[in-house]
């Protein structure tokens, strides 16, 4: 694997590395939603949510579908949904060790 491939993979994984982005992904996991619906559900502000949606779109994790004046966001494909489920499964297995992770980052 080349350095460029690793850089691209790191950008993709970055989409999963923020609490708000994970909340958005979970929010649209079952049904597509508009920005307003996501903002209401997450109790966030529209500017912040829109920035995170742009990041998720740029990472290739979500797509937007224009209908009239609204854009409906959904996961790019079923594999992204399966990835979220897999993250939950692995997390449940390593949850107790995660506290040790921070001490090795710096």
C-alpha positions as CSV (number, residue, x, y, z in Angstrom):
1,X,0.0,0.0,0.0
2,X,1.4,3.4,-0.9
3,X,1.7,6.4,1.3
4,X,-1.0,8.1,-0.8
5,X,-3.3,5.2,-0.3
6,X,-2.7,5.4,3.5
7,X,-3.4,9.1,3.4
8,X,-6.7,8.5,1.6
9,X,-7.7,5.8,4.0
10,X,-6.9,8.0,6.9
11,X,-9.2,10.7,5.4
12,X,-12.0,8.2,5.0
13,X,-11.6,7.0,8.6
14,X,-11.6,10.6,9.8
15,X,-15.3,10.7,9.0
16,X,-15.9,8.3,11.9
17,X,-13.6,10.1,14.3
18,X,-15.9,12.8,15.6
19,X,-18.8,12.5,18.1
20,X,-21.1,14.8,16.0
21,X,-20.3,13.0,12.8
22,X,-21.0,9.6,14.4
23,X,-24.4,11.0,15.7
24,X,-25.2,12.1,12.2
25,X,-24.3,8.7,10.7
26,X,-26.4,7.0,13.3
27,X,-29.3,9.4,12.7
28,X,-29.4,8.7,9.0
29,X,-28.6,5.0,9.3
30,X,-32.2,3.9,8.8
31,X,-33.8,6.8,7.0
32,X,-32.7,9.7,4.9
33,X,-33.1,13.1,6.6
34,X,-32.9,16.8,5.8
35,X,-30.4,19.1,7.6
36,X,-33.3,20.6,9.6
37,X,-34.4,17.1,10.8
38,X,-30.8,16.2,11.7
39,X,-30.3,19.6,13.6
40,X,-33.6,19.0,15.5
41,X,-32.7,15.4,16.4
42,X,-29.1,16.2,17.5
43,X,-30.1,19.5,19.1
44,X,-27.2,21.2,17.3
45,X,-26.8,24.3,15.3
46,X,-27.3,24.3,11.6
47,X,-23.9,25.8,10.7
48,X,-22.0,23.1,12.7
49,X,-24.2,20.2,11.4
50,X,-23.7,21.5,7.8
51,X,-20.0,21.5,8.2
52,X,-20.0,18.0,9.5
53,X,-22.3,16.9,6.7
54,X,-19.8,18.4,4.2
55,X,-17.0,16.5,5.9
56,X,-19.0,13.2,5.7
57,X,-19.8,13.8,2.1
58,X,-16.1,14.6,1.3
59,X,-15.1,11.4,3.1
60,X,-17.5,9.5,0.8
61,X,-19.7,8.2,3.7
62,X,-23.0,10.0,2.8
63,X,-24.8,11.3,-0.3
64,X,-27.3,14.1,-0.7
65,X,-30.5,13.9,-2.8
66,X,-32.1,17.2,-3.9
67,X,-35.9,17.3,-3.8
68,X,-37.3,20.8,-4.3
69,X,-35.6,23.1,-1.9
70,X,-34.5,20.3,0.5
71,X,-31.5,18.0,0.4
72,X,-32.0,14.6,1.9
73,X,-28.9,12.9,3.3
74,X,-28.4,9.2,3.6
75,X,-25.6,6.7,4.0
76,X,-23.7,6.1,0.7
77,X,-24.5,2.4,0.7
78,X,-25.4,-0.6,2.9
79,X,-21.7,-1.3,3.6
80,X,-21.4,2.0,5.6
81,X,-24.3,0.8,7.7
82,X,-22.6,-2.5,8.2
83,X,-19.4,-0.7,9.2
84,X,-21.3,1.2,11.9
85,X,-22.7,-2.0,13.2
86,X,-19.2,-3.6,13.1
87,X,-17.8,-0.6,15.0
88,X,-20.5,-1.1,17.7
89,X,-19.6,-4.8,17.9
90,X,-15.8,-4.3,18.2
91,X,-16.4,-1.4,20.6
92,X,-18.4,-3.6,22.9
93,X,-15.5,-6.1,23.0
94,X,-12.7,-3.5,23.7
95,X,-14.7,-0.9,25.7
96,X,-12.8,-1.5,28.9
97,X,-9.3,-1.0,27.3
98,X,-10.2,2.3,25.5
99,X,-9.3,4.5,28.5
100,X,-5.6,3.3,28.0
101,X,-5.7,4.6,24.4
102,X,-5.3,8.3,25.3
103,X,-2.2,7.7,27.3
104,X,-0.3,6.4,24.3
105,X,-1.2,9.2,21.8
106,X,1.3,11.8,22.9
